[in-house]
């Protein structure tokens, strides 16, 4: 068995962003127009009036201040409220692959690797823009990588589940190095007209190179001490979009074909599950939470992360111990914990221990325990 290291990460951030103020202004204009259009039904009691959103609520409930998106205008147009992405023909690089390739190039550069050094590509994300060919194979082709490539989806936990698959291939010797990418276009499967969730998500892509320790050339690398994954079925975060929708004649109602959640229940059920999962994983490696220098947690909700860290440490975490990026990026599904790792790992010293952990729909939770080399 070989030792696996993470030797490089990459991040693609869209150039457009939406502040809470701009988001709420557009949402409230949509509400005003909707209620005006349906004034008669609302007055007769046949329809409930829509309620406005508020910047104060969003910041207090989530900690999110802004999000990056591929298309700002489509999302903010009160007559549309979803991104406008130009169709591309089959000969062009598809939009998800394009984001993934941008992040991948940075990860390859940081790891000091060329495409010829990589033996596999995993595209791990909470939605794929098509059924096939796999996004990962398109990314592999665009970068000129050999070997194999495949897609996988475990919603917000996709990246840690992907790192385990990459690390297993490296440990077993079936690959020298694996590139794992997380292109997330959350703006396209979010219902921007629903005030309960319209503020939650953003778009981004991350990439991670996992490779054999004895072959790695990067000066900035982390040994993978262990990976642990767990799942437990729940309908509290769900998206029913799929290839059977047409056969069920259910295209008409789009609401359940987008992200739907019971946010309160998710909060209550997932926090203890994650804290227990991380504590158990550390214990199995004979490590204590107090000995962990950094927790790169999934970025869904600020209070959630504070609660998880508090359960692990028996005190509030410092901003250095559990870095927050969701204030700027919002929830970017599988990419969130990897953005935190990408932006907040350079200062760690040799021997420092850190944990990447993601969690979300499924339910699913994954942890990757790392030691800085
Ligand atoms: N403005 C003003 N008021 C609002 C708004 C708003 N925008 N939204 C809701 N309210 C109101 C509610 O109607 C409610 O009013 P009332 O008390 O009268 O009923 C009140 O505010 C409180 O609402 P909530 O109980 O919903 O508020 P919470 O404090 O629970 O906060 C959160 C809501 C922020 C959603 C919170 O529950 C949360 O973050 N929960 C955890 C969710 C989570 O982590 N989910 C993970 C999902 S991500 C994942 O797994 C990947 C999925 C794939 C990606 C999908 C991409 C699109």
Boltz pocket constraint, residues with backbone or C-beta under 6 A from the ligand:
constraints:
  - pocket:
      binder: B
      contacts: [[A, 52], [A, 53], [A, 54], [A, 57], [A, 58], [A, 61], [A, 62], [A, 126], [A, 155], [A, 156], [A, 185], [A, 186], [A, 187], [A, 189], [A, 190], [A, 195], [A, 196], [A, 197], [A, 199], [A, 201], [A, 237], [A, 259], [A, 261], [A, 262], [A, 263], [A, 264], [A, 266], [A, 267], [A, 300], [A, 301], [A, 304], [A, 331], [A, 333], [A, 359], [A, 360], [A, 361]]
      max_distance: 6.0
